[in-house]
Amino acid sequence: MTGRRTIHLVDDDEAVRQSVAFLLSTYDVDVVTYSSGEMFLAGRADATPGCLMLDIRMPELDGLEMQRRLADEAFDWPVIFLTGHGDVRIAVEAMQNGAVDFVEKPFYGARLIEAVECAFRQFDRTNAARRATQLLSTLSERERQVLVALADGLSNKAIARSLGISARTVEAHRAHIMSKLHADSFADVLRIALTADKGPAPAMDHGRTQQQGVSVPR
């Protein structure tokens, strides 16, 4: 892990909270602790983005219920569960519902770090996809069509024929795409398109429609 990261630990056992916080602090991980799920939910809007570590069994609001509530709100921080030996079946269910990993108590430092590193890899992928999607949303409909055609390996002349525009106009669209995506090369453009949640998929339909002889807006 590079740079400081943040784990939000929700566990009603103070000894566990202190132990996890101490261990992760030696790995440049900031740990914000909560003694109940309600405490985290009440302050999550102002919380530093990061990963969640939830105890499976807690009074009132347990880890599984927290996971369900957050999923209903499209809250996509990666989740690690802390579980007792008898809760492994429940932890497996939690992973089927999207959790990154579960760590059995009593835990060992190496096992905990392994789970945290996995969670932050997912966190980075999610953020990269969100950023790429935001960049792609700045493209015009025509620029999306050109991007999809370029990604399919078509030449400027072939794209121009397909879209009924000049090759020079295709070159201009390509330059605009590079600028809007803050890309230094077309390889960067492709990486962004492939990283995005949805990529330039909406433009694909327009490109196919054009090939079928139905006009599309220019």
Backbone as a chain_set.jsonl record, in Angstrom:
{"seq": "MTGRRTIHLVDDDEAVRQSVAFLLSTYDVDVVTYSSGEMFLAGRADATPGCLMLDIRMPELDGLEMQRRLADEAFDWPVIFLTGHGDVRIAVEAMQNGAVDFVEKPFYGARLIEAVECAFRQFDRTNAARRATQLLSTLSERERQVLVALADGLSNKAIARSLGISARTVEAHRAHIMSKLHADSFADVLRIALTADKGPAPAMDHGRTQQQGVSVPR", "coords": {"N": [[0.842, -1.194, 0.0], [0.49, 2.225, -0.803], [0.977, 5.545, 0.363], [-1.209, 7.167, 2.733], [-4.041, 5.5, 3.968], [-7.551, 4.97, 4.743], [-9.34, 3.172, 7.114], [-12.527, 2.333, 8.212], [-13.612, 1.192, 11.101], [-16.003, -0.819, 12.553], [-17.026, -2.022, 15.48], [-18.23, -3.508, 18.411], [-16.591, -4.233, 20.439], [-14.237, -2.958, 22.461], [-11.554, -3.712, 22.874], [-10.902, -5.053, 20.542], [-11.156, -2.977, 18.693], [-9.048, -1.291, 19.525], [-6.856, -2.974, 19.139], [-6.866, -3.514, 16.347], [-6.596, -0.909, 15.356], [-4.057, -0.203, 16.343], [-2.393, -2.109, 15.095], [-2.794, -1.596, 12.304], [-1.924, 0.998, 12.137], [0.785, 0.879, 11.944], [1.187, 0.339, 9.333], [0.772, 2.546, 7.788], [-1.959, 3.114, 7.72], [-4.84, 4.81, 8.482], [-7.11, 4.487, 11.108], [-10.432, 4.785, 11.8], [-12.615, 4.513, 14.405], [-15.673, 2.969, 15.482], [-18.194, 2.312, 17.814], [-20.599, 1.205, 17.283], [-22.927, 0.282, 14.682], [-24.818, 2.219, 14.18], [-23.511, 4.578, 14.892], [-21.613, 4.87, 12.848], [-23.284, 5.087, 10.568], [-24.593, 7.448, 11.129], [-22.621, 9.349, 10.788], [-21.542, 8.992, 8.283], [-21.72, 10.563, 5.967], [-19.874, 12.593, 6.182], [-17.526, 11.254, 6.376], [-14.133, 10.268, 5.75], [-13.381, 8.977, 2.592], [-12.914, 5.48, 2.153], [-12.287, 2.168, 3.295], [-14.475, -0.288, 4.742], [-14.592, -2.027, 7.836], [-16.266, -4.484, 9.372], [-17.8, -5.851, 12.253], [-19.308, -9.013, 12.516], [-21.282, -9.818, 14.419], [-23.142, -7.734, 16.34], [-24.824, -5.827, 18.845], [-28.207, -4.696, 18.372], [-27.752, -3.306, 15.601], [-26.38, -5.343, 13.337], [-23.423, -6.516, 11.491], [-24.151, -7.644, 8.98], [-26.683, -6.547, 8.472], [-25.982, -3.878, 8.326], [-24.419, -3.975, 5.993], [-26.414, -4.614, 4.126], [-28.072, -2.327, 4.255], [-26.327, -0.297, 3.409], [-25.756, -1.185, 0.836], [-28.254, -0.887, -0.347], [-28.283, 1.837, -0.545], [-26.484, 2.294, -2.496], [-23.876, 2.547, -1.633], [-20.61, 2.226, -2.045], [-18.176, 1.464, -0.802], [-15.49, -0.809, -0.211], [-15.941, -3.791, 1.76], [-14.836, -5.446, 4.651], [-15.23, -8.224, 6.743], [-15.143, -8.949, 10.219], [-15.059, -11.877, 12.034], [-16.25, -14.379, 14.333], [-15.287, -17.809, 14.991], [-17.557, -19.447, 14.818], [-19.149, -18.081, 13.064], [-18.568, -18.349, 10.422], [-20.101, -19.376, 8.281], [-22.022, -17.406, 8.016], [-20.358, -15.323, 7.326], [-19.483, -16.144, 4.827], [-21.848, -15.873, 3.432], [-22.011, -13.109, 3.554], [-19.876, -12.401, 1.876], [-20.839, -13.372, -0.51], [-22.714, -11.473, -0.896], [-21.215, -9.355, -1.636], [-19.021, -8.562, -0.046], [-15.503, -8.026, 0.453], [-13.714, -9.663, 1.86], [-13.283, -11.884, 4.719], [-12.204, -11.989, 8.087], [-11.144, -14.15, 10.533], [-11.583, -14.101, 14.074], [-9.496, -15.069, 16.837], [-7.408, -12.769, 15.124], [-4.521, -12.764, 12.941], [-1.739, -10.622, 12.32], [-0.658, -10.62, 9.643], [-2.698, -11.813, 8.179], [-4.787, -9.982, 8.476], [-3.708, -7.704, 7.247], [-3.456, -8.653, 4.642], [-6.16, -8.864, 3.9], [-6.902, -6.162, 4.066], [-5.266, -4.966, 2.11], [-6.338, -6.16, -0.164], [-8.91, -5.069, -0.096], [-8.368, -2.335, -0.513], [-7.297, -2.416, -3.058], [-9.594, -2.986, -4.503], [-10.995, -0.666, -3.872], [-9.439, 1.27, -5.19], [-9.813, 0.463, -7.853], [-12.559, 0.911, -8.15], [-12.694, 3.701, -7.802], [-11.132, 4.529, -9.969], [-12.714, 3.648, -12.097], [-14.985, 5.216, -11.685], [-13.934, 7.79, -12.075], [-13.093, 7.591, -14.751], [-15.558, 7.193, -15.993], [-16.793, 9.635, -15.456], [-15.142, 11.329, -16.985], [-15.665, 10.362, -19.588], [-18.297, 11.123, -19.799], [-18.166, 13.744, -20.514], [-17.877, 13.877, -23.204], [-19.234, 14.616, -26.408], [-22.106, 13.365, -28.228], [-21.373, 12.728, -30.858], [-18.599, 12.621, -30.572], [-18.392, 10.39, -28.951], [-19.234, 8.427, -30.752], [-17.147, 8.518, -32.609], [-15.039, 7.762, -30.932], [-15.728, 5.098, -30.268], [-15.566, 3.931, -32.786], [-12.856, 4.332, -33.367], [-11.773, 2.771, -31.328], [-12.541, 0.338, -32.267], [-10.725, -0.005, -34.203], [-10.925, 1.276, -36.662], [-9.937, 3.286, -39.444], [-9.316, 6.839, -39.877], [-10.422, 7.633, -42.33], [-12.23, 5.565, -42.846], [-13.974, 5.887, -40.713], [-14.954, 8.407, -41.3], [-16.382, 7.884, -43.683], [-18.32, 6.142, -42.661], [-19.741, 7.749, -40.856], [-20.485, 9.843, -42.4], [-19.02, 12.225, -42.589], [-16.201, 14.465, -42.943], [-12.734, 13.402, -43.244], [-11.037, 15.185, -42.033], [-12.692, 16.329, -40.152], [-13.084, 14.144, -38.495], [-10.497, 13.921, -37.485], [-10.441, 16.273, -36.011], [-12.396, 15.729, -34.085], [-11.117, 13.629, -32.812], [-8.938, 14.946, -31.667], [-10.325, 16.588, -29.872], [-11.396, 14.655, -28.193], [-9.078, 13.585, -27.02], [-8.249, 15.835, -25.61], [-10.419, 16.346, -23.824], [-10.395, 14.044, -22.295], [-8.047, 14.275, -21.048], [-5.785, 12.995, -22.037], [-2.602, 11.74, -22.976], [-1.907, 10.135, -25.022], [-3.282, 7.932, -27.567], [-3.451, 5.434, -26.521], [-3.857, 5.968, -23.83], [-6.427, 6.983, -24.013], [-7.892, 4.684, -24.758], [-7.441, 3.134, -22.489], [-8.85, 4.584, -20.553], [-11.441, 4.372, -21.583], [-11.853, 1.618, -21.345], [-11.65, 1.301, -18.638], [-13.786, 2.623, -17.518], [-17.064, 2.558, -15.932], [-19.18, 2.002, -17.703], [-18.107, 2.56, -20.113], [-17.808, 3.76, -23.542], [-20.214, 2.756, -24.422], [-22.962, 3.629, -25.096], [-22.568, 4.974, -27.492], [-22.02, 2.995, -29.282], [-24.389, 1.843, -30.21], [-25.419, 3.923, -31.752], [-23.501, 4.007, -33.731], [-23.864, 1.527, -34.988], [-26.456, 1.896, -35.872], [-26.061, 3.861, -37.807], [-24.646, 2.416, -39.692], [-26.642, 0.841, -40.606], [-28.054, 2.505, -42.163], [-29.651, 4.463, -41.083], [-30.06, 7.789, -40.175], [-27.985, 9.689, -37.945], [-27.574, 12.175, -35.36], [-25.394, 14.948, -36.062]], "CA": [[0.0, 0.0, 0.0], [1.257, 3.462, -0.866], [0.184, 6.661, 0.861], [-2.074, 6.837, 3.865], [-5.4, 5.056, 3.655], [-8.442, 5.031, 5.903], [-10.266, 2.077, 7.418], [-13.573, 2.649, 9.185], [-13.83, -0.057, 11.839], [-17.208, -0.829, 13.378], [-16.996, -3.208, 16.341], [-18.653, -3.112, 19.757], [-15.562, -4.679, 21.391], [-13.19, -1.93, 22.522], [-10.239, -4.344, 22.758], [-10.696, -5.312, 19.107], [-10.938, -1.684, 18.042], [-7.709, -0.82, 19.859], [-5.879, -3.883, 18.544], [-6.832, -3.278, 14.902], [-6.072, 0.439, 15.129], [-2.616, -0.223, 16.597], [-1.727, -2.906, 14.065], [-2.838, -0.953, 10.989], [-1.192, 2.269, 12.17], [2.171, 0.6, 11.552], [1.172, 0.151, 7.875], [0.302, 3.806, 7.194], [-3.413, 3.083, 7.573], [-5.58, 5.495, 9.541], [-8.293, 3.725, 11.508], [-11.477, 5.522, 12.511], [-13.378, 3.456, 15.058], [-17.069, 3.215, 15.88], [-18.63, 1.241, 18.705], [-21.871, 0.662, 16.794], [-23.259, 0.609, 13.303], [-25.57, 3.474, 14.166], [-22.556, 5.683, 14.935], [-21.049, 5.063, 11.506], [-24.323, 5.554, 9.65], [-24.916, 8.837, 11.453], [-21.568, 10.271, 10.351], [-20.89, 8.537, 7.05], [-21.705, 11.596, 4.931], [-18.666, 13.411, 6.348], [-16.395, 10.364, 6.611], [-13.11, 10.179, 4.716], [-13.576, 7.76, 1.789], [-11.977, 4.407, 2.448], [-12.877, 0.841, 3.354], [-15.184, -0.609, 5.977], [-14.335, -3.29, 8.507], [-17.457, -4.64, 10.202], [-17.998, -7.055, 13.046], [-20.544, -9.701, 12.12], [-22.294, -9.818, 15.481], [-23.187, -6.564, 17.207], [-26.186, -5.598, 19.316], [-29.068, -3.78, 17.619], [-27.49, -3.33, 14.157], [-25.197, -6.173, 13.111], [-22.672, -6.224, 10.279], [-24.892, -8.013, 7.773], [-27.736, -5.56, 8.247], [-25.298, -2.681, 7.839], [-24.07, -4.214, 4.604], [-27.632, -4.517, 3.314], [-28.507, -0.926, 4.203], [-25.404, 0.476, 2.589], [-25.946, -1.62, -0.549], [-29.501, -0.259, -0.819], [-27.984, 3.243, -0.804], [-25.404, 2.309, -3.491], [-22.662, 2.95, -0.926], [-19.773, 1.191, -2.643], [-16.874, 1.217, -0.188], [-15.244, -2.236, 0.037], [-16.252, -4.225, 3.126], [-14.191, -6.614, 5.254], [-15.929, -8.631, 7.961], [-14.476, -9.64, 11.317], [-16.014, -12.889, 12.446], [-15.844, -15.466, 15.211], [-15.21, -19.1, 14.296], [-18.892, -19.982, 14.562], [-19.891, -17.222, 12.139], [-17.98, -18.454, 9.085], [-21.167, -19.544, 7.293], [-22.614, -16.085, 7.819], [-19.365, -14.519, 6.619], [-19.528, -16.555, 3.419], [-23.03, -15.199, 2.885], [-21.657, -11.692, 3.393], [-19.045, -12.284, 0.685], [-21.733, -13.551, -1.656], [-23.429, -10.204, -1.043], [-20.323, -8.306, -2.113], [-17.887, -8.254, 0.819], [-14.209, -8.359, -0.132], [-13.032, -10.733, 2.594], [-13.609, -11.941, 6.142], [-11.054, -12.37, 8.906], [-11.603, -14.789, 11.767], [-10.977, -13.762, 15.355], [-8.494, -13.996, 16.914], [-6.749, -12.634, 13.839], [-3.081, -12.537, 12.898], [-1.445, -9.392, 11.597], [-0.474, -10.837, 8.211], [-4.012, -12.104, 7.574], [-5.538, -8.737, 8.455], [-3.11, -6.843, 6.225], [-3.818, -9.23, 3.353], [-7.542, -8.461, 3.614], [-6.931, -4.71, 3.873], [-4.684, -4.675, 0.805], [-7.325, -6.574, -1.158], [-9.994, -4.085, -0.07], [-7.926, -1.082, -1.123], [-7.197, -2.625, -4.509], [-10.945, -2.793, -5.038], [-11.299, 0.758, -3.707], [-8.761, 1.982, -6.271], [-10.483, 0.132, -9.118], [-13.85, 1.602, -8.173], [-12.452, 5.124, -8.015], [-10.66, 4.711, -11.34], [-13.867, 3.493, -12.978], [-15.845, 6.389, -11.509], [-13.262, 8.912, -12.724], [-13.146, 7.387, -16.199], [-16.94, 7.405, -16.409], [-17.014, 11.082, -15.445], [-14.451, 11.903, -18.141], [-16.394, 9.994, -20.803], [-19.567, 11.846, -19.85], [-17.942, 15.079, -21.082], [-17.836, 13.772, -24.653], [-20.493, 14.78, -27.132], [-22.574, 12.121, -28.837], [-20.55, 12.459, -32.029], [-17.276, 12.22, -30.103], [-18.514, 9.0, -28.503], [-19.276, 7.595, -31.956], [-15.788, 8.464, -33.14], [-14.232, 6.993, -29.998], [-16.041, 3.674, -30.431], [-15.022, 3.502, -34.074], [-11.402, 4.262, -33.201], [-11.49, 1.616, -30.479], [-12.747, -0.842, -33.12], [-9.603, -0.094, -35.129], [-11.206, 1.891, -37.951], [-9.123, 4.438, -39.812], [-10.054, 8.105, -39.969], [-11.209, 7.649, -43.576], [-13.351, 4.631, -42.694], [-14.93, 6.525, -39.792], [-15.58, 9.507, -42.038], [-17.386, 7.302, -44.581], [-19.399, 5.57, -41.859], [-20.535, 8.79, -40.2], [-20.873, 10.867, -43.368], [-18.304, 13.463, -42.309], [-14.886, 14.47, -43.574], [-11.632, 12.866, -42.454], [-10.515, 16.279, -41.22], [-13.595, 16.46, -39.002], [-12.754, 13.027, -37.608], [-9.261, 14.301, -36.801], [-10.788, 17.298, -35.022], [-13.075, 15.036, -32.978], [-10.101, 12.857, -32.088], [-8.191, 15.899, -30.84], [-11.202, 17.004, -28.779], [-11.486, 13.513, -27.272], [-7.82, 13.553, -26.272], [-8.219, 16.974, -24.689], [-11.423, 16.189, -22.785], [-10.035, 12.921, -21.426], [-6.722, 14.582, -20.489], [-4.959, 11.866, -22.462], [-1.37, 12.076, -23.692], [-1.793, 9.243, -26.182], [-4.527, 7.204, -27.792], [-3.453, 4.311, -25.577], [-4.499, 6.483, -22.618], [-7.859, 7.076, -24.308], [-8.44, 3.333, -24.688], [-7.416, 2.707, -21.091], [-9.964, 5.252, -19.871], [-12.691, 3.787, -22.081], [-11.987, 0.261, -20.811], [-11.729, 1.383, -17.177], [-15.055, 3.221, -17.111], [-18.144, 1.649, -15.538], [-19.969, 1.615, -18.865], [-17.378, 2.842, -21.338], [-18.558, 4.561, -24.507], [-21.204, 1.841, -24.991], [-24.102, 4.244, -25.754], [-22.236, 5.381, -28.851], [-21.974, 1.836, -30.161], [-25.682, 1.666, -30.848], [-25.55, 4.926, -32.791], [-22.635, 3.63, -34.835], [-24.517, 0.44, -35.707], [-27.616, 2.456, -36.56], [-25.578, 4.551, -38.989], [-24.289, 1.416, -40.677], [-27.873, 0.295, -41.137], [-28.655, 3.46, -43.054], [-30.501, 5.402, -40.376], [-29.226, 8.936, -39.868], [-27.766, 10.028, -36.547], [-27.245, 13.577, -35.279], [-23.991, 15.317, -36.24]], "C": [[0.877, 1.243, 0.0], [0.377, 4.617, -0.426], [-0.713, 6.219, 1.996], [-3.484, 6.513, 3.383], [-6.231, 5.105, 4.92], [-9.342, 3.8, 5.965], [-11.257, 2.586, 8.449], [-13.986, 1.338, 9.843], [-15.037, 0.079, 12.748], [-17.229, -2.135, 14.165], [-17.36, -2.76, 17.757], [-17.644, -3.514, 20.829], [-14.405, -3.677, 21.366], [-11.798, -2.525, 22.338], [-9.907, -4.626, 21.291], [-10.402, -4.006, 18.379], [-9.516, -1.186, 18.293], [-6.637, -1.672, 19.175], [-5.74, -3.631, 17.041], [-6.213, -1.913, 14.595], [-4.561, 0.471, 15.311], [-1.882, -0.95, 15.482], [-1.664, -2.154, 12.737], [-2.081, 0.368, 10.97], [0.263, 2.079, 11.767], [2.295, 0.38, 10.049], [0.627, 1.385, 7.158], [-1.189, 3.774, 6.876], [-4.034, 3.805, 8.764], [-6.842, 4.695, 9.843], [-9.213, 4.625, 12.299], [-12.412, 4.475, 13.1], [-14.762, 3.928, 15.484], [-17.508, 2.029, 16.739], [-19.963, 0.63, 18.28], [-22.087, 1.056, 15.337], [-23.992, 1.931, 13.191], [-24.635, 4.677, 14.145], [-21.957, 5.939, 13.545], [-22.085, 5.645, 10.559], [-24.65, 7.024, 9.885], [-23.874, 9.802, 10.899], [-20.96, 9.95, 9.008], [-20.809, 9.612, 5.977], [-20.433, 12.433, 4.997], [-17.41, 12.567, 6.519], [-15.414, 10.397, 5.438], [-13.312, 8.901, 3.914], [-12.499, 6.726, 2.077], [-12.674, 3.069, 2.392], [-13.52, 0.62, 4.723], [-14.734, -1.959, 6.523], [-15.435, -3.459, 9.545], [-17.421, -5.946, 10.984], [-19.317, -7.692, 12.613], [-21.631, -9.538, 13.171], [-22.13, -8.595, 16.374], [-24.623, -6.382, 17.674], [-26.892, -4.566, 18.448], [-28.829, -3.885, 16.107], [-26.225, -4.139, 13.901], [-24.56, -5.862, 11.756], [-23.423, -6.532, 9.007], [-25.984, -7.003, 7.449], [-27.135, -4.243, 7.77], [-24.948, -2.813, 6.369], [-25.288, -4.064, 3.694], [-28.08, -3.066, 3.163], [-27.622, -0.101, 3.285], [-25.533, 0.1, 1.117], [-27.201, -0.99, -1.138], [-29.284, 1.209, -1.172], [-26.869, 3.413, -1.839], [-24.102, 2.842, -2.899], [-21.611, 1.889, -1.234], [-18.379, 1.04, -2.042], [-16.696, -0.289, 0.021], [-15.444, -2.579, 1.518], [-15.461, -5.477, 3.483], [-14.972, -6.947, 6.519], [-14.964, -9.279, 8.952], [-15.475, -10.632, 11.893], [-15.409, -13.875, 13.434], [-15.902, -16.774, 14.45], [-16.596, -19.622, 13.931], [-19.693, -19.187, 13.551], [-19.395, -17.336, 10.704], [-19.056, -18.592, 8.02], [-21.807, -18.2, 6.973], [-21.653, -15.197, 7.037], [-19.323, -14.872, 5.141], [-20.724, -15.911, 2.73], [-22.734, -13.721, 2.634], [-20.808, -11.483, 2.144], [-19.869, -12.494, -0.575], [-22.53, -12.278, -1.931], [-22.498, -9.043, -1.382], [-19.152, -7.945, -1.222], [-16.589, -8.719, 0.156], [-13.589, -9.581, 0.536], [-13.623, -10.807, 3.996], [-12.403, -12.49, 6.89], [-11.583, -12.941, 10.212], [-10.855, -14.25, 12.986], [-10.599, -15.049, 16.087], [-7.695, -13.959, 15.617], [-5.248, -12.437, 14.005], [-2.812, -11.33, 11.999], [-1.361, -9.572, 10.102], [-1.811, -11.073, 7.521], [-4.836, -10.83, 7.464], [-5.016, -7.812, 7.357], [-3.457, -7.339, 4.827], [-5.233, -8.789, 2.946], [-7.636, -6.967, 3.321], [-6.367, -4.336, 2.508], [-5.643, -5.04, -0.318], [-8.461, -5.545, -1.248], [-9.584, -2.79, -0.752], [-7.651, -1.229, -2.614], [-8.557, -2.449, -5.159], [-11.353, -1.327, -4.966], [-10.681, 1.574, -4.849], [-9.424, 1.707, -7.617], [-11.812, 0.865, -9.244], [-13.673, 3.081, -8.45], [-11.984, 5.407, -9.43], [-11.82, 4.603, -12.329], [-14.792, 4.701, -12.897], [-15.252, 7.605, -12.225], [-13.325, 8.787, -14.241], [-14.554, 7.637, -16.737], [-17.263, 8.893, -16.451], [-16.352, 11.753, -16.642], [-15.211, 11.601, -19.431], [-17.708, 10.759, -20.936], [-19.407, 13.248, -20.421], [-17.925, 15.053, -22.604], [-19.219, 14.01, -25.256], [-20.886, 13.44, -27.747], [-21.724, 11.753, -30.045], [-19.147, 11.997, -31.611], [-17.3, 10.787, -29.579], [-18.532, 8.052, -29.7], [-17.875, 7.428, -32.538], [-14.895, 7.611, -32.235], [-14.473, 5.5, -30.164], [-15.454, 3.149, -31.733], [-13.499, 3.382, -34.008], [-11.006, 3.045, -32.38], [-11.663, 0.307, -31.248], [-11.653, -0.977, -34.174], [-9.84, 0.517, -36.491], [-10.283, 3.079, -38.192], [-9.984, 5.693, -39.847], [-10.944, 8.133, -41.206], [-12.423, 6.738, -43.467], [-14.419, 5.221, -41.772], [-15.679, 7.637, -40.507], [-16.667, 8.975, -42.964], [-18.591, 6.794, -43.798], [-20.331, 6.637, -41.297], [-20.958, 9.908, -41.151], [-20.256, 12.222, -43.091], [-16.935, 13.384, -42.975], [-13.835, 13.879, -42.648], [-11.041, 13.947, -41.55], [-11.39, 16.488, -39.979], [-13.348, 15.337, -37.994], [-11.494, 13.351, -36.812], [-9.536, 15.339, -35.715], [-11.482, 16.671, -33.819], [-12.067, 14.261, -32.136], [-9.288, 13.776, -31.172], [-9.015, 16.36, -29.649], [-11.317, 15.892, -27.727], [-10.236, 13.456, -26.393], [-7.797, 14.648, -25.214], [-9.182, 16.766, -23.524], [-11.072, 15.07, -21.804], [-8.67, 13.121, -20.776], [-5.742, 13.454, -20.8], [-3.738, 12.356, -23.239], [-1.189, 11.236, -24.946], [-3.13, 8.537, -26.379], [-4.6, 5.963, -26.917], [-4.105, 4.726, -24.256], [-6.01, 6.563, -22.807], [-8.515, 5.699, -24.185], [-8.481, 2.828, -23.254], [-8.58, 3.306, -20.319], [-11.292, 4.619, -20.285], [-12.922, 2.4, -21.489], [-12.147, 0.252, -19.299], [-13.095, 1.832, -16.708], [-16.09, 2.162, -16.769], [-18.895, 1.115, -16.749], [-19.225, 1.833, -20.175], [-18.213, 3.672, -22.289], [-19.679, 3.761, -25.16], [-22.377, 2.532, -25.669], [-23.816, 4.64, -27.199], [-22.226, 4.201, -29.802], [-23.284, 1.65, -30.911], [-25.877, 2.661, -31.986], [-24.704, 4.558, -33.994], [-23.257, 2.522, -35.664], [-25.719, 0.942, -36.481], [-27.197, 3.139, -37.851], [-25.262, 3.552, -40.09], [-25.521, 0.807, -41.326], [-28.628, 1.29, -42.002], [-29.59, 4.426, -42.406], [-29.637, 6.566, -39.926], [-29.128, 9.144, -38.37], [-27.376, 11.493, -36.486], [-25.764, 13.834, -35.412], [-23.639, 16.501, -35.41]], "O": [[1.88, 1.31, 0.711], [-0.802, 4.685, -0.775], [-0.944, 5.026, 2.19], [-4.03, 7.178, 2.502], [-5.705, 5.26, 6.022], [-10.01, 3.444, 4.994], [-10.87, 3.199, 9.444], [-14.626, 0.489, 9.222], [-15.096, 0.966, 13.6], [-17.421, -3.212, 13.601], [-16.853, -1.748, 18.242], [-17.818, -3.175, 22.0], [-13.688, -3.566, 20.371], [-10.945, -1.902, 21.706], [-8.767, -4.456, 20.859], [-9.499, -3.944, 17.545], [-8.854, -0.71, 17.37], [-5.634, -1.147, 18.692], [-4.626, -3.545, 16.524], [-5.402, -1.786, 13.678], [-3.856, 1.1, 14.523], [-0.868, -0.465, 14.98], [-0.605, -2.081, 12.113], [-1.642, 0.816, 9.911], [0.904, 3.019, 11.298], [3.409, 0.245, 9.541], [0.086, 1.283, 6.057], [-1.627, 4.343, 5.876], [-3.78, 3.452, 9.915], [-7.554, 4.277, 8.93], [-8.833, 5.164, 13.338], [-12.945, 3.64, 12.369], [-14.986, 5.097, 15.798], [-17.218, 0.878, 16.414], [-20.404, -0.361, 18.863], [-21.511, 2.023, 14.838], [-23.812, 2.674, 12.226], [-24.91, 5.674, 13.477], [-21.816, 7.087, 13.124], [-21.797, 6.591, 9.826], [-24.949, 7.757, 8.942], [-24.197, 10.944, 10.575], [-19.966, 10.563, 8.618], [-19.901, 9.572, 5.146], [-19.965, 12.929, 3.971], [-16.337, 13.109, 6.781], [-15.816, 10.536, 4.283], [-13.408, 7.827, 4.507], [-11.323, 7.058, 2.225], [-13.545, 2.847, 1.551], [-13.157, 1.253, 5.714], [-14.523, -2.909, 5.77], [-15.531, -2.674, 10.489], [-17.064, -6.999, 10.457], [-20.309, -7.002, 12.376], [-22.761, -9.167, 12.855], [-21.125, -8.437, 17.067], [-25.551, -6.753, 16.956], [-26.262, -3.682, 17.868], [-29.633, -4.498, 15.405], [-25.123, -3.684, 14.208], [-25.078, -5.061, 10.978], [-23.347, -5.767, 8.045], [-26.184, -6.646, 6.288], [-27.707, -3.569, 6.914], [-25.151, -1.883, 5.588], [-25.202, -3.461, 2.624], [-28.426, -2.631, 2.065], [-28.11, 0.695, 2.482], [-25.431, 0.963, 0.245], [-27.21, -0.601, -2.306], [-30.008, 1.766, -1.997], [-26.366, 4.518, -2.044], [-23.323, 3.506, -3.583], [-21.707, 0.767, -0.737], [-17.48, 0.533, -2.714], [-17.649, -0.975, 0.391], [-15.157, -1.774, 2.403], [-15.421, -6.441, 2.719], [-15.334, -6.051, 7.281], [-14.086, -10.054, 8.571], [-16.609, -10.268, 12.204], [-14.215, -14.171, 13.385], [-16.503, -16.843, 13.378], [-16.785, -20.178, 12.849], [-20.81, -19.577, 13.21], [-19.755, -16.519, 9.857], [-18.942, -17.985, 6.955], [-22.096, -17.893, 5.817], [-22.075, -14.413, 6.188], [-19.147, -13.994, 4.296], [-20.628, -15.459, 1.589], [-23.157, -13.157, 1.625], [-20.993, -10.499, 1.428], [-19.616, -11.856, -1.597], [-22.965, -12.036, -3.057], [-22.924, -7.889, -1.414], [-18.349, -7.092, -1.6], [-16.582, -9.685, -0.607], [-13.009, -10.435, -0.135], [-14.366, -9.92, 4.417], [-11.678, -13.346, 6.384], [-12.371, -12.301, 10.909], [-9.655, -13.981, 12.93], [-11.319, -16.041, 15.969], [-7.344, -15.006, 15.073], [-4.769, -12.006, 15.054], [-3.552, -11.057, 11.055], [-1.924, -8.775, 9.351], [-2.036, -10.591, 6.411], [-5.516, -10.62, 6.46], [-5.799, -7.209, 6.623], [-3.721, -6.54, 3.929], [-5.469, -8.395, 1.804], [-8.373, -6.555, 2.425], [-6.926, -3.481, 1.821], [-5.752, -4.317, -1.308], [-8.911, -5.199, -2.34], [-10.374, -2.207, -1.495], [-7.762, -0.254, -3.357], [-8.675, -1.844, -6.225], [-11.981, -0.806, -5.888], [-11.329, 2.461, -5.405], [-9.579, 2.618, -8.43], [-12.151, 1.377, -10.311], [-14.416, 3.659, -9.243], [-12.385, 6.403, -10.032], [-11.9, 5.375, -13.285], [-15.32, 5.157, -13.912], [-15.965, 8.353, -12.894], [-13.583, 9.769, -14.936], [-14.721, 8.223, -17.806], [-17.931, 9.361, -17.374], [-16.937, 12.649, -17.251], [-15.383, 12.483, -20.272], [-18.177, 11.013, -22.045], [-20.4, 13.882, -20.779], [-17.957, 16.111, -23.234], [-20.238, 13.644, -24.671], [-20.09, 12.501, -27.779], [-21.39, 10.583, -30.232], [-18.578, 11.093, -32.223], [-16.328, 10.05, -29.748], [-17.91, 6.99, -29.661], [-17.474, 6.325, -32.912], [-14.085, 6.825, -32.726], [-13.523, 4.719, -30.196], [-14.907, 2.047, -31.773], [-12.926, 2.43, -34.539], [-10.026, 2.368, -32.691], [-11.027, -0.699, -30.936], [-11.643, -1.935, -34.947], [-9.039, 0.307, -37.402], [-9.899, 3.785, -37.258], [-11.213, 5.623, -39.848], [-12.082, 8.598, -41.148], [-13.51, 7.082, -43.931], [-15.616, 5.074, -42.019], [-16.889, 7.791, -40.34], [-17.756, 9.544, -43.029], [-19.736, 6.986, -44.208], [-21.548, 6.46, -41.262], [-21.698, 10.812, -40.764], [-20.884, 13.254, -43.325], [-16.562, 12.341, -43.51], [-14.008, 13.851, -41.429], [-10.599, 13.661, -40.437], [-10.886, 16.786, -38.896], [-13.399, 15.558, -36.784], [-11.427, 13.088, -35.612], [-8.942, 15.296, -34.637], [-11.201, 17.029, -32.675], [-12.152, 14.238, -30.909], [-8.989, 13.416, -30.034], [-8.49, 16.51, -28.546], [-11.333, 16.161, -26.525], [-10.327, 13.297, -25.176], [-7.383, 14.425, -24.076], [-8.814, 16.98, -22.369], [-11.413, 15.143, -20.623], [-8.189, 12.255, -20.045], [-4.975, 13.02, -19.941], [-3.835, 13.272, -24.056], [-0.405, 11.587, -25.828], [-3.99, 8.537, -25.499], [-5.692, 5.489, -26.603], [-4.818, 3.936, -23.636], [-6.779, 6.256, -21.896], [-9.576, 5.569, -23.574], [-9.44, 2.171, -22.848], [-9.223, 2.622, -19.523], [-12.157, 4.362, -19.447], [-14.055, 2.043, -21.166], [-12.71, -0.687, -18.736], [-13.525, 1.464, -15.615], [-16.02, 1.027, -17.24], [-19.21, -0.073, -16.821], [-19.654, 1.353, -21.225], [-19.23, 4.235, -21.884], [-20.061, 4.033, -26.298], [-22.785, 2.083, -26.74], [-24.72, 4.642, -28.035], [-22.403, 4.378, -31.007], [-23.29, 1.336, -32.101], [-26.417, 2.322, -33.039], [-25.115, 4.761, -35.137], [-23.195, 2.553, -36.893], [-25.986, 0.491, -37.595], [-27.878, 3.023, -38.87], [-25.56, 3.786, -41.261], [-25.462, 0.316, -42.453], [-29.703, 0.983, -42.518], [-30.28, 5.163, -43.109], [-28.574, 6.348, -39.346], [-30.05, 8.826, -37.619], [-26.883, 12.022, -37.482], [-24.951, 13.041, -34.937], [-22.495, 16.954, -35.434]]}, "num_chains": 1, "name": "protein.A"}
